[in-house]
Amino acid sequence: MVAILMLLTNHAEMGNTGKKTGWYLPEMAHPYHEFKKAGFEITLVSPKGGKAPMDPSSRDAFGEDPVCKEFLEDKDVMQRVEETKPLKDMDPANFDAIFVVGGHGPMFDMADNDQVNKTVAAIYEKGIVNTKLSNGEYMVKGHEVTCFTNEEEGLVKLVDAMPFLLETKLVENGAVFKHAGKAWKGHVCVSKKEGHSGYVATGQNPNSATPLAEAIVKLLREK
C-alpha cells in the first residue's frame, strides 16, 4: 500500500495583523479525498504535533463545497487534525511521498524548519516541497514549480503580512517558475530533473488542489 504523509501547519496567526490563518480547507480536503479514494495510507503530521488549525476564512469560502463539506463532517479525520503526529516521530523510510497542505500558515512555521527540511529531503524520491538538500542547494533549483503567485497575494491584500513572497523566493532559489497566466486559474507542475530520481509536484492555488492530487496519485501508481 502507498503511504503518504500530509503535513499541516501548526501556525494560527497571520503575522501581526490580528487575523487568523492556518491550512486552507480545499487544499486539504480535496487532496485527502483523492488519496483516500486511491487507497493510500494517510498519516497526518505537523511540525510540532497536536492541533493543526484551519484558516477560518477557508471554511467561510468553501464550507459548502461538496468535498469540503464531506471532509468537515468526517469525525475521524477532524479528530486526527486535532491530534496530528509530530513530524520528528516519523521514519521517512516508511513513506512514499510527503504532501504539504497549502495555506498561509506554512509560510510561518515550515520554511526554515530543520525537521521539515530533513524529512522532505529524505523522501525526495517522491517528495513535494521547497527545501535545502544536505549540500546547501535548494531542492527546487532547476525544477519547474508553481505556487500562490505574487499577483494572487496582492489580490487578497496579504503581501505585507507575509514573512516573504513565495514566488519571489522560489525564483531566488533557482526554480523555474510557471503559472496559469491568470489569477485563480488552476495550474500544476510535475518536475523531474535529469540525473535525479526525485519528483517535485506543486499547485498554484485552491483550484489546483484536485488536479495536483490526481497527478501525485498517477505518479505513485507508476513508481
Residue frames as a rotation matrix with the C-alpha (Angstrom) as fourth column:
MET 1
0.571 0.821 0.000 0.00
0.821 -0.571 0.000 0.00
0.000 0.000 -1.000 0.00
VAL 2
-0.167 -0.572 0.803 1.20
0.484 -0.757 -0.439 3.51
0.859 0.315 0.403 -0.81
ALA 3
0.282 0.177 -0.943 1.89
0.946 -0.218 0.242 5.50
-0.162 -0.960 -0.229 2.38
ILE 4
-0.110 -0.240 0.964 1.74
0.531 -0.835 -0.147 9.29
0.840 0.496 0.220 2.28
LEU 5
-0.459 -0.071 -0.886 2.39
0.819 -0.421 -0.390 11.98
-0.345 -0.904 0.251 4.87
MET 6
0.285 0.504 0.815 0.11
0.610 -0.752 0.252 15.01
0.740 0.425 -0.521 4.79
LEU 7
-0.541 -0.643 -0.542 1.97
0.837 -0.352 -0.418 17.83
0.078 -0.680 0.729 6.52
LEU 8
0.489 0.793 0.363 -0.22
0.646 -0.609 0.460 20.51
0.586 0.009 -0.810 8.14
THR 9
-0.370 -0.590 0.718 0.78
-0.019 -0.768 -0.640 23.78
0.929 -0.251 0.273 9.76
ASN 10
-0.183 0.277 -0.943 0.56
0.973 0.191 -0.132 24.49
0.144 -0.942 -0.304 13.50
HIS 11
-0.910 -0.351 -0.219 0.55
0.383 -0.916 -0.122 28.24
-0.158 -0.195 0.968 12.89
ALA 12
-0.075 0.997 0.019 -2.67
0.993 0.076 -0.085 30.17
-0.086 0.012 -0.996 13.51
GLU 13
0.400 0.193 -0.896 -1.73
0.363 -0.931 -0.039 33.88
-0.842 -0.309 -0.442 13.43
MET 14
0.617 -0.111 0.779 -1.37
0.761 -0.166 -0.627 35.98
0.199 0.980 -0.018 10.27
GLY 15
-0.328 -0.833 0.446 1.77
0.563 -0.551 -0.616 37.86
0.759 0.050 0.649 11.24
ASN 16
-0.858 -0.002 -0.513 0.91
0.448 -0.489 -0.748 40.94
-0.250 -0.872 0.421 13.29
THR 17
-0.767 0.599 0.231 -2.41
-0.146 -0.514 0.846 41.60
0.625 0.615 0.481 11.54
GLY 18
-0.639 0.565 0.521 -4.57
-0.641 -0.016 -0.768 40.07
-0.425 -0.825 0.372 14.27
LYS 19
0.321 0.748 -0.581 -6.16
-0.936 0.345 -0.073 37.80
0.146 0.568 0.810 11.65
LYS 20
0.257 -0.146 0.955 -6.27
-0.398 0.885 0.242 34.03
-0.881 -0.442 0.170 11.91
THR 21
0.078 -0.245 -0.966 -4.65
-0.970 0.207 -0.131 31.68
0.232 0.947 -0.221 9.43
GLY 22
0.057 -0.078 0.995 -3.71
-0.454 0.886 0.095 28.00
-0.889 -0.457 0.016 9.17
TRP 23
-0.869 -0.240 0.433 -4.17
0.232 0.574 0.785 25.38
-0.437 0.783 -0.444 6.46
TYR 24
-0.569 0.640 -0.517 -6.66
-0.784 -0.612 0.105 26.13
-0.250 0.465 0.849 3.69
LEU 25
0.024 0.703 0.711 -9.71
-0.525 0.614 -0.589 23.86
-0.851 -0.359 0.384 3.60
PRO 26
0.897 0.391 -0.207 -9.92
-0.383 0.452 -0.806 22.82
-0.221 0.802 0.555 -0.09
GLU 27
0.241 -0.895 -0.375 -6.15
-0.769 0.060 -0.637 22.37
0.593 0.442 -0.673 -0.22
MET 28
-0.705 -0.333 0.626 -6.54
-0.655 0.644 -0.395 19.70
-0.272 -0.688 -0.672 2.47
ALA 29
0.038 0.853 0.520 -9.99
-0.456 0.478 -0.751 18.26
-0.889 -0.209 0.407 1.77
HIS 30
0.743 0.305 -0.596 -9.63
-0.659 0.171 -0.733 17.71
-0.122 0.937 0.328 -1.98
PRO 31
-0.180 -0.848 -0.498 -6.20
-0.789 0.427 -0.442 16.00
0.588 0.313 -0.746 -1.89
TYR 32
-0.669 -0.008 0.743 -7.28
-0.604 0.589 -0.537 13.92
-0.433 -0.808 -0.399 1.13
HIS 33
0.403 0.908 0.115 -10.34
-0.569 0.347 -0.746 12.82
-0.717 0.235 0.656 -0.86
GLU 34
0.600 -0.221 -0.769 -8.19
-0.724 0.259 -0.639 11.79
0.340 0.940 -0.005 -3.84
PHE 35
-0.511 -0.859 -0.013 -5.60
-0.748 0.452 -0.486 9.95
0.423 -0.239 -0.874 -1.73
LYS 36
-0.435 0.447 0.782 -8.30
-0.568 0.537 -0.623 8.13
-0.698 -0.716 0.021 0.23
LYS 37
0.648 0.710 -0.273 -10.10
-0.624 0.290 -0.726 7.18
-0.436 0.641 0.631 -2.99
ALA 38
0.284 -0.650 -0.705 -6.80
-0.755 0.302 -0.583 5.80
0.591 0.698 -0.404 -4.30
GLY 39
0.872 0.126 -0.474 -6.50
0.136 0.866 0.481 3.57
0.471 -0.483 0.738 -1.24
PHE 40
-0.110 -0.971 0.213 -3.40
-0.014 -0.213 -0.977 5.29
0.994 -0.110 0.010 0.15
GLU 41
0.298 0.061 -0.953 -2.47
0.932 0.196 0.304 5.04
0.206 -0.979 0.002 3.81
ILE 42
0.206 -0.100 0.974 -2.63
0.169 -0.976 -0.136 8.66
0.964 0.193 -0.184 5.02
THR 43
0.039 -0.261 -0.965 -0.80
0.998 0.054 0.025 9.94
0.046 -0.964 0.262 8.10
LEU 44
0.692 0.258 0.674 -1.49
0.269 -0.959 0.090 13.50
0.670 0.119 -0.733 9.29
VAL 45
0.050 -0.775 -0.630 1.53
0.999 0.029 0.044 15.26
-0.016 -0.631 0.776 10.76
SER 46
0.902 0.093 0.421 2.61
0.126 -0.991 -0.052 18.77
0.412 0.100 -0.906 11.73
PRO 47
0.058 -0.971 0.233 5.91
-0.206 -0.240 -0.949 20.35
0.977 0.007 -0.214 12.79
LYS 48
-0.562 -0.259 0.786 5.01
-0.770 -0.185 -0.611 20.23
0.304 -0.948 -0.095 16.50
GLY 49
-0.760 0.458 -0.461 2.23
0.481 0.873 0.074 17.64
0.437 -0.165 -0.884 16.57
GLY 50
-0.593 0.611 -0.524 -1.15
0.465 -0.271 -0.843 18.27
-0.657 -0.744 -0.123 18.14
LYS 51
0.402 0.908 -0.121 -3.73
0.457 -0.313 -0.832 20.70
-0.793 0.279 -0.541 16.80
ALA 52
-0.773 -0.495 0.398 -3.37
0.588 -0.323 0.741 21.86
-0.239 0.807 0.541 13.21
PRO 53
-0.235 0.746 -0.623 -5.57
0.149 -0.606 -0.781 24.97
-0.960 -0.277 0.031 12.83
MET 54
-0.143 0.312 0.939 -7.72
0.987 0.112 0.113 25.52
-0.070 0.943 -0.324 9.77
ASP 55
-0.993 -0.120 0.018 -7.87
0.122 -0.976 0.183 29.00
-0.004 0.184 0.983 8.28
PRO 56
-0.404 0.909 -0.101 -11.40
0.407 0.079 -0.910 30.10
-0.820 -0.409 -0.402 9.28
SER 57
-0.148 0.342 -0.928 -11.80
-0.680 -0.716 -0.155 32.16
-0.718 0.608 0.339 6.13
SER 58
-0.842 -0.205 -0.499 -11.42
-0.519 0.559 0.647 28.99
0.146 0.804 -0.577 4.05
ARG 59
-0.757 0.653 0.023 -14.37
0.579 0.687 -0.438 27.42
-0.301 -0.318 -0.899 5.81
ASP 60
-0.097 0.716 -0.691 -16.43
-0.044 -0.697 -0.716 30.53
-0.994 -0.039 0.099 5.11
ALA 61
-0.238 -0.089 -0.967 -15.47
-0.879 -0.403 0.253 30.38
-0.413 0.911 0.018 1.43
PHE 62
-0.498 -0.126 -0.858 -15.58
-0.679 0.672 0.296 26.63
0.539 0.730 -0.420 0.79
GLY 63
-0.748 0.170 0.642 -17.63
-0.505 0.480 -0.717 25.07
-0.430 -0.860 -0.273 3.59
GLU 64
0.293 0.944 0.151 -20.48
-0.498 0.286 -0.819 24.21
-0.816 0.165 0.554 1.21
ASP 65
-0.137 -0.427 -0.894 -18.23
-0.956 0.292 0.007 22.71
0.258 0.856 -0.449 -1.45
PRO 66
0.749 0.606 -0.268 -19.32
-0.523 0.789 0.323 19.03
0.407 -0.102 0.908 -1.55
VAL 67
0.283 -0.719 -0.635 -15.86
0.376 0.692 -0.616 17.56
0.882 -0.065 0.466 -0.97
CYS 68
-0.675 -0.531 0.512 -15.04
-0.197 -0.538 -0.819 20.08
0.711 -0.654 0.259 1.75
LYS 69
0.077 0.804 0.589 -18.39
-0.939 -0.141 0.315 19.50
0.336 -0.577 0.744 3.42
GLU 70
0.772 0.153 -0.617 -17.83
-0.086 0.987 0.137 15.74
0.630 -0.053 0.775 3.43
PHE 71
-0.218 -0.948 -0.230 -14.39
0.342 0.146 -0.928 16.31
0.914 -0.281 0.292 4.95
LEU 72
-0.615 -0.007 0.789 -15.74
-0.570 -0.687 -0.450 18.58
0.546 -0.726 0.418 7.70
GLU 73
0.390 0.869 0.304 -18.44
-0.888 0.267 0.374 16.03
0.244 -0.416 0.876 8.55
ASP 74
0.417 -0.356 -0.836 -15.91
0.096 0.932 -0.349 13.18
0.904 0.065 0.423 8.84
LYS 75
0.910 0.030 0.413 -15.46
-0.388 -0.288 0.876 12.96
0.145 -0.957 -0.250 12.62
ASP 76
0.745 -0.663 0.074 -12.48
0.590 0.706 0.392 10.63
-0.312 -0.248 0.917 12.33
VAL 77
0.065 -0.777 0.626 -10.37
0.868 -0.265 -0.420 12.88
0.492 0.570 0.658 10.13
MET 78
0.438 0.125 0.890 -11.34
-0.134 -0.970 0.203 16.02
0.889 -0.208 -0.408 12.04
GLN 79
0.982 -0.141 0.126 -10.17
-0.097 0.195 0.976 14.33
-0.162 -0.971 0.178 15.24
ARG 80
0.439 -0.866 0.241 -6.91
0.883 0.466 0.065 13.41
-0.168 0.184 0.968 13.54
VAL 81
0.199 -0.309 0.930 -6.47
0.429 -0.826 -0.366 17.07
0.881 0.472 -0.032 12.56
GLU 82
0.768 0.147 0.624 -6.76
-0.446 -0.576 0.685 17.96
0.460 -0.804 -0.377 16.26
GLU 83
0.695 -0.484 0.532 -4.21
-0.313 0.463 0.829 15.29
-0.648 -0.743 0.170 17.18
THR 84
0.811 -0.437 -0.389 -1.61
-0.358 0.155 -0.921 15.34
0.462 0.886 -0.031 14.39
LYS 85
0.764 -0.620 -0.179 1.56
0.624 0.639 0.449 13.35
-0.164 -0.454 0.876 14.95
PRO 86
0.545 -0.655 -0.524 4.85
-0.361 -0.747 0.558 15.24
-0.757 -0.115 -0.644 15.40
LEU 87
0.832 -0.237 -0.501 6.88
-0.484 0.130 -0.865 15.11
0.270 0.963 -0.006 12.21
LYS 88
-0.104 -0.972 0.211 10.01
-0.968 0.050 -0.247 14.16
0.230 -0.230 -0.946 14.17
ASP 89
-0.107 0.133 0.985 8.38
-0.602 0.780 -0.170 10.86
-0.791 -0.612 -0.004 15.16
MET 90
0.871 0.487 -0.060 8.04
-0.314 0.458 -0.832 9.73
-0.377 0.744 0.552 11.55
ASP 91
-0.151 -0.886 0.439 10.57
0.117 0.425 0.898 7.47
-0.982 0.187 0.040 9.82
PRO 92
0.021 0.174 -0.985 10.87
-0.826 -0.552 -0.115 8.78
-0.564 0.815 0.132 6.23
ALA 93
-0.876 -0.445 -0.187 11.75
-0.474 0.717 0.511 5.28
-0.093 0.536 -0.839 5.04
ASN 94
-0.670 0.675 0.308 8.17
0.442 0.697 -0.564 4.22
-0.596 -0.242 -0.766 5.75
PHE 95
0.313 0.830 -0.461 6.58
0.122 -0.517 -0.847 6.74
-0.942 0.209 -0.263 3.37
ASP 96
-0.007 -0.216 0.976 6.38
0.953 0.294 0.072 7.10
-0.302 0.931 0.204 -0.39
ALA 97
-0.253 -0.009 0.967 5.57
0.557 -0.819 0.138 10.82
0.791 0.574 0.213 -0.52
ILE 98
-0.471 0.177 -0.864 5.01
0.742 -0.451 -0.496 13.90
-0.478 -0.875 0.082 1.58
PHE 99
-0.104 0.568 0.816 2.27
0.746 -0.499 0.442 16.40
0.658 0.655 -0.372 0.72
VAL 100
-0.865 -0.208 -0.457 2.48
0.460 -0.690 -0.558 19.87
-0.199 -0.693 0.693 2.23
VAL 101
0.078 0.991 0.111 -1.06
0.996 -0.073 -0.054 21.17
-0.046 0.115 -0.992 2.71
GLY 102
-0.495 -0.320 0.808 -1.43
0.577 -0.816 0.031 24.71
0.650 0.482 0.588 1.39
GLY 103
0.735 0.638 -0.229 -2.46
0.632 -0.522 0.573 27.87
0.246 -0.566 -0.787 3.17
HIS 104
0.502 -0.554 0.664 -0.65
-0.276 -0.830 -0.485 30.83
0.820 0.060 -0.569 4.67
GLY 105
0.917 -0.107 0.383 0.24
-0.361 0.179 0.915 29.07
-0.167 -0.978 0.126 7.93
PRO 106
0.707 -0.676 0.209 3.15
0.680 0.731 0.062 27.10
-0.195 0.098 0.976 6.41
MET 107
0.488 -0.533 0.691 4.80
0.258 -0.669 -0.697 30.37
0.834 0.519 -0.189 5.40
PHE 108
0.478 -0.217 0.851 5.47
-0.727 -0.641 0.246 30.97
0.492 -0.737 -0.464 9.10
ASP 109
0.439 -0.253 0.862 6.37
-0.751 0.424 0.506 27.57
-0.493 -0.870 -0.004 10.55
MET 110
0.813 -0.107 0.573 7.82
0.265 0.944 -0.200 25.45
-0.519 0.314 0.795 7.74
ALA 111
0.915 -0.403 0.015 10.16
-0.138 -0.346 -0.928 27.47
0.379 0.847 -0.372 5.52
ASP 112
0.023 -0.964 0.266 13.06
-0.718 -0.201 -0.666 27.44
0.695 -0.175 -0.697 8.00
ASN 113
0.608 0.282 0.742 12.10
-0.750 0.509 0.421 24.32
-0.259 -0.813 0.522 9.95
ASP 114
-0.410 -0.899 -0.154 15.03
-0.908 0.386 0.164 21.89
-0.088 0.207 -0.974 10.03
GLN 115
-0.513 0.253 0.820 12.83
-0.120 0.925 -0.360 18.86
-0.850 -0.284 -0.445 10.71
VAL 116
0.648 0.754 -0.105 10.61
-0.148 -0.011 -0.989 19.67
-0.747 0.657 0.104 7.73
ASN 117
0.414 -0.563 -0.716 13.67
-0.910 -0.278 -0.308 20.10
-0.025 0.779 -0.627 5.51
LYS 118
-0.617 -0.717 0.325 15.30
-0.726 0.678 0.119 16.87
-0.306 -0.163 -0.938 6.70
THR 119
-0.198 0.622 0.758 12.16
0.015 0.775 -0.632 14.77
-0.980 -0.114 -0.163 6.33
VAL 120
0.780 0.528 -0.336 11.32
-0.282 -0.182 -0.942 16.08
-0.559 0.829 0.007 2.89
ALA 121
0.087 -0.835 -0.543 14.89
-0.996 -0.080 -0.037 15.65
-0.012 0.544 -0.839 1.69
ALA 122
-0.678 -0.358 0.642 14.77
-0.469 0.883 -0.003 12.04
-0.566 -0.303 -0.767 2.88
ILE 123
0.035 0.774 0.632 11.57
0.376 0.576 -0.726 11.40
-0.926 0.263 -0.271 0.91
TYR 124
-0.196 -0.162 -0.967 12.85
-0.579 -0.777 0.247 13.27
-0.792 0.608 0.059 -2.14
GLU 125
-0.914 -0.098 0.394 12.37
0.209 0.718 0.664 10.20
-0.348 0.689 -0.636 -4.32
LYS 126
-0.316 0.878 0.360 8.73
0.819 0.060 0.571 11.24
0.480 0.475 -0.738 -4.37
GLY 127
-0.391 0.082 -0.917 8.81
0.802 -0.458 -0.384 14.44
-0.451 -0.885 0.113 -2.33
ILE 128
0.165 0.573 0.803 6.86
0.771 -0.583 0.257 17.65
0.616 0.576 -0.538 -2.72
VAL 129
0.767 0.131 -0.628 8.28
0.553 -0.631 0.544 20.84
-0.325 -0.764 -0.557 -1.22
ASN 130
0.598 -0.658 0.457 10.82
-0.112 -0.634 -0.765 23.65
0.794 0.406 -0.453 -1.33
THR 131
0.954 -0.294 0.058 13.77
-0.007 0.172 0.985 22.67
-0.299 -0.940 0.162 0.83
LYS 132
0.292 -0.931 -0.217 17.56
-0.955 -0.270 -0.127 22.60
0.059 0.244 -0.968 1.01
LEU 133
0.780 -0.199 -0.593 19.50
0.078 0.972 -0.224 19.44
0.620 0.128 0.774 0.29
SER 134
0.790 -0.466 -0.398 22.39
0.541 0.227 0.810 18.43
-0.287 -0.855 0.432 2.55
ASN 135
-0.199 -0.924 0.327 24.89
0.980 -0.176 0.098 20.24
-0.033 0.340 0.940 0.33
GLY 136
-0.493 0.055 -0.868 23.05
0.317 -0.918 -0.238 23.54
-0.810 -0.392 0.435 0.83
GLU 137
-0.980 0.183 -0.078 21.47
-0.134 -0.317 0.939 23.55
0.147 0.931 0.335 -2.63
TYR 138
-0.347 0.926 0.148 17.75
-0.712 -0.157 -0.685 24.09
-0.611 -0.342 0.714 -2.76
MET 139
-0.453 0.238 0.859 15.75
0.336 0.938 -0.082 21.12
-0.826 0.252 -0.505 -3.94
VAL 140
0.586 0.811 0.003 13.72
0.336 -0.239 -0.911 23.34
-0.737 0.534 -0.413 -6.26
LYS 141
-0.065 -0.670 -0.740 16.79
-0.549 -0.595 0.587 24.52
-0.833 0.444 -0.329 -8.19
GLY 142
-0.877 -0.318 -0.360 16.21
-0.455 0.305 0.837 23.67
-0.157 0.897 -0.412 -11.83
HIS 143
-0.670 0.711 0.213 12.73
0.677 0.703 -0.216 22.28
-0.304 0.000 -0.953 -11.20
GLU 144
-0.643 0.629 0.437 9.60
-0.072 -0.618 0.783 23.72
0.762 0.472 0.443 -12.81
VAL 145
-0.655 0.426 -0.624 7.37
0.750 0.264 -0.607 24.76
-0.093 -0.865 -0.492 -9.91
THR 146
-0.260 0.621 0.740 4.34
0.128 -0.737 0.664 26.88
0.957 0.267 0.113 -9.18
CYS 147
-0.660 0.155 -0.736 2.71
0.749 0.048 -0.661 28.41
-0.067 -0.987 -0.147 -6.10
PHE 148
0.561 0.779 -0.280 0.25
0.779 -0.611 -0.137 31.10
-0.278 -0.142 -0.950 -4.99
THR 149
0.022 -0.638 0.770 1.58
0.862 -0.378 -0.337 33.95
0.506 0.671 0.542 -7.10
ASN 150
-0.824 -0.352 -0.445 2.66
0.520 -0.781 -0.345 37.42
-0.226 -0.516 0.826 -6.05
GLU 151
-0.764 0.610 0.212 -0.33
-0.277 -0.607 0.745 38.71
0.583 0.510 0.633 -8.01
GLU 152
0.085 0.840 -0.536 -2.70
0.317 0.487 0.814 36.49
0.945 -0.239 -0.224 -6.05
GLU 153
-0.305 -0.262 -0.916 -1.14
0.952 -0.050 -0.303 37.58
0.034 -0.964 0.264 -2.74
GLY 154
-0.996 -0.091 -0.028 -1.76
0.090 -0.996 0.029 41.15
-0.030 0.026 0.999 -3.81
LEU 155
-0.464 0.886 0.021 -5.37
-0.189 -0.122 0.974 40.46
0.866 0.448 0.224 -4.71
VAL 156
0.372 0.585 -0.721 -6.08
0.610 0.431 0.665 39.07
0.700 -0.686 -0.197 -1.23
LYS 157
0.513 -0.179 0.840 -4.14
-0.360 -0.933 0.021 42.00
0.779 -0.313 -0.543 0.26
LEU 158
0.987 -0.162 0.014 -1.71
0.067 0.481 0.874 39.86
-0.148 -0.862 0.485 2.25
VAL 159
0.508 -0.850 0.140 1.63
0.294 0.019 -0.956 40.90
0.809 0.527 0.259 0.75
ASP 160
-0.037 -0.554 0.832 2.64
-0.593 -0.658 -0.464 42.92
0.804 -0.511 -0.304 3.81
ALA 161
0.609 0.351 0.711 1.50
-0.791 0.332 0.514 40.18
-0.056 -0.875 0.480 6.21
MET 162
0.953 -0.223 -0.204 3.79
0.156 0.941 -0.301 37.54
0.259 0.255 0.932 4.73
PRO 163
0.566 -0.818 -0.104 7.33
0.060 -0.085 0.995 36.92
-0.822 -0.569 0.001 6.01
PHE 164
-0.687 -0.677 -0.262 8.34
-0.230 -0.139 0.963 36.60
-0.689 0.722 -0.061 2.34
LEU 165
0.354 0.756 -0.550 6.70
-0.841 0.000 -0.541 36.17
-0.409 0.654 0.636 -1.06
LEU 166
0.306 -0.225 0.925 6.88
-0.024 0.970 0.243 32.54
-0.952 -0.096 0.292 -2.11
GLU 167
0.915 0.027 0.402 7.04
0.395 0.138 -0.908 33.16
-0.080 0.990 0.115 -5.85
THR 168
0.721 -0.673 0.164 9.94
-0.584 -0.718 -0.379 35.55
0.373 0.177 -0.911 -5.37
LYS 169
0.230 -0.642 0.732 11.75
-0.798 0.306 0.519 33.17
-0.557 -0.703 -0.442 -3.01
LEU 170
0.612 0.042 0.789 11.38
0.244 0.940 -0.240 30.20
-0.752 0.340 0.565 -5.36
VAL 171
0.924 -0.280 0.261 12.90
0.187 -0.265 -0.946 32.18
0.334 0.923 -0.193 -8.24
GLU 172
0.517 -0.758 0.397 15.73
-0.840 -0.539 0.064 33.39
0.166 -0.366 -0.916 -5.97
ASN 173
0.119 -0.437 0.892 16.45
-0.596 0.687 0.416 29.77
-0.794 -0.581 -0.179 -5.09
GLY 174
-0.730 -0.641 -0.236 16.81
-0.518 0.294 0.803 28.71
-0.446 0.709 -0.547 -8.70
ALA 175
-0.248 0.717 0.652 13.37
0.423 0.686 -0.593 27.36
-0.872 0.129 -0.473 -9.53
VAL 176
-0.976 0.129 0.175 11.87
0.127 -0.314 0.941 27.69
0.176 0.941 0.290 -13.00
PHE 177
-0.650 0.745 -0.152 8.62
0.019 -0.184 -0.983 29.39
-0.760 -0.641 0.105 -12.06
LYS 178
-0.866 0.478 0.146 5.45
0.224 0.110 0.968 28.65
0.447 0.871 -0.202 -14.03
HIS 179
-0.681 0.719 -0.139 1.86
-0.018 -0.206 -0.978 29.81
-0.732 -0.664 0.154 -13.55
ALA 180
-0.091 0.775 0.626 -1.52
0.786 0.442 -0.433 29.73
-0.612 0.453 -0.649 -15.23
GLY 181
-0.803 -0.233 0.548 -1.20
0.541 -0.669 0.510 33.26
0.248 0.706 0.663 -16.60
LYS 182
-0.151 0.823 0.547 -4.40
-0.232 -0.568 0.790 34.24
0.961 -0.007 0.277 -14.84
ALA 183
-0.774 -0.124 0.621 -5.15
-0.619 -0.061 -0.783 34.66
0.135 -0.990 -0.029 -11.14
TRP 184
-0.138 0.703 0.698 -7.19
-0.771 0.366 -0.521 31.87
-0.622 -0.610 0.491 -9.52
LYS 185
0.600 0.290 -0.745 -6.90
-0.730 0.580 -0.362 29.57
0.327 0.761 0.560 -12.52
GLY 186
0.800 -0.264 0.540 -5.67
-0.162 0.770 0.617 26.09
-0.578 -0.581 0.573 -11.62
HIS 187
0.555 -0.689 -0.467 -2.14
-0.622 0.029 -0.782 25.14
0.552 0.724 -0.413 -12.61
VAL 188
0.866 -0.273 0.419 0.03
-0.128 0.689 0.714 22.14
-0.483 -0.672 0.561 -11.71
CYS 189
0.301 -0.837 -0.457 3.73
-0.868 -0.041 -0.496 21.45
0.396 0.546 -0.738 -12.27
VAL 190
0.899 -0.199 0.391 5.25
-0.015 0.877 0.480 17.98
-0.439 -0.437 0.785 -12.07
SER 191
0.637 -0.736 -0.231 9.01
-0.707 -0.437 -0.556 18.18
0.309 0.517 -0.798 -12.48
LYS 192
0.819 -0.504 0.274 11.89
0.292 0.777 0.557 15.72
-0.494 -0.376 0.784 -12.63
LYS 193
0.542 -0.695 -0.473 15.45
-0.767 -0.639 0.060 16.84
-0.344 0.330 -0.879 -13.29
GLU 194
0.714 -0.390 -0.581 17.85
-0.228 0.656 -0.720 14.91
0.662 0.646 0.379 -15.48
GLY 195
-0.321 -0.914 -0.250 20.16
-0.090 0.292 -0.952 12.84
0.943 -0.283 -0.176 -13.33
HIS 196
-0.804 0.147 0.577 17.81
-0.593 -0.119 -0.796 12.90
-0.049 -0.982 0.182 -10.34
SER 197
-0.809 0.518 -0.279 15.20
0.414 0.838 0.354 10.33
0.417 0.171 -0.892 -9.36
GLY 198
-0.591 0.571 -0.570 13.04
0.580 -0.189 -0.792 12.64
-0.560 -0.799 -0.219 -7.26
TYR 199
-0.258 0.624 0.738 9.88
0.733 -0.371 0.570 14.39
0.629 0.688 -0.361 -8.39
VAL 200
-0.856 0.166 -0.489 8.58
0.237 -0.715 -0.658 17.76
-0.459 -0.679 0.573 -7.22
ALA 201
-0.397 0.815 0.422 4.86
0.752 0.025 0.659 18.37
0.527 0.578 -0.623 -7.76
THR 202
-0.831 0.065 -0.553 3.27
0.328 -0.745 -0.581 21.73
-0.449 -0.664 0.597 -6.97
GLY 203
-0.033 0.882 0.470 -0.06
0.976 -0.073 0.206 23.52
0.216 0.465 -0.859 -7.41
GLN 204
-0.601 -0.295 0.743 -0.73
0.359 -0.930 -0.079 27.23
0.714 0.219 0.665 -7.80
ASN 205
-0.702 0.488 0.518 -3.85
-0.670 -0.699 -0.249 27.82
0.241 -0.523 0.818 -5.71
PRO 206
-0.402 0.593 0.697 -7.02
-0.480 0.512 -0.712 26.21
-0.780 -0.621 0.079 -4.25
ASN 207
0.611 0.680 -0.405 -8.32
-0.684 0.197 -0.702 25.48
-0.398 0.706 0.586 -7.75
SER 208
0.021 -0.706 -0.708 -5.20
-0.816 0.396 -0.420 23.37
0.577 0.587 -0.568 -8.32
ALA 209
-0.223 -0.191 0.956 -5.78
-0.906 0.403 -0.131 21.08
-0.361 -0.895 -0.263 -5.33
THR 210
0.609 0.530 0.590 -7.64
-0.303 0.843 -0.445 18.27
-0.733 0.092 0.674 -7.09
PRO 211
0.919 -0.282 -0.276 -5.53
-0.201 0.267 -0.942 18.15
0.340 0.921 0.189 -10.28
LEU 212
-0.022 -0.958 0.287 -2.36
-0.903 -0.104 -0.416 18.25
0.428 -0.268 -0.863 -8.15
ALA 213
-0.084 0.053 0.995 -3.54
-0.734 0.672 -0.098 15.31
-0.674 -0.738 -0.017 -6.06
GLU 214
0.883 0.441 0.163 -4.56
-0.196 0.661 -0.724 13.43
-0.427 0.607 0.670 -9.20
ALA 215
0.590 -0.743 -0.316 -1.09
-0.533 -0.063 -0.844 13.98
0.607 0.666 -0.433 -10.65
ILE 216
-0.282 -0.701 0.655 0.51
-0.959 0.178 -0.223 12.67
0.040 -0.691 -0.722 -7.46
VAL 217
0.360 0.496 0.790 -1.73
-0.484 0.823 -0.297 9.59
-0.798 -0.275 0.537 -7.43
LYS 218
0.974 -0.002 -0.229 -0.71
-0.212 0.366 -0.906 8.90
0.086 0.931 0.356 -11.03
LEU 219
0.180 -0.984 0.011 2.99
-0.786 -0.150 -0.599 9.28
0.591 0.099 -0.801 -10.18
LEU 220
-0.292 -0.311 0.904 2.82
-0.898 0.414 -0.147 6.98
-0.329 -0.855 -0.401 -7.20
ARG 221
0.632 0.579 0.515 0.92
-0.333 0.803 -0.494 4.31
-0.699 0.141 0.701 -9.09
GLU 222
0.903 -0.313 -0.295 3.56
-0.247 0.185 -0.951 4.33
0.352 0.932 0.090 -11.80
LYS 223
0.165 -0.906 0.390 6.52
-0.983 -0.183 -0.009 4.01
0.080 -0.382 -0.921 -9.43
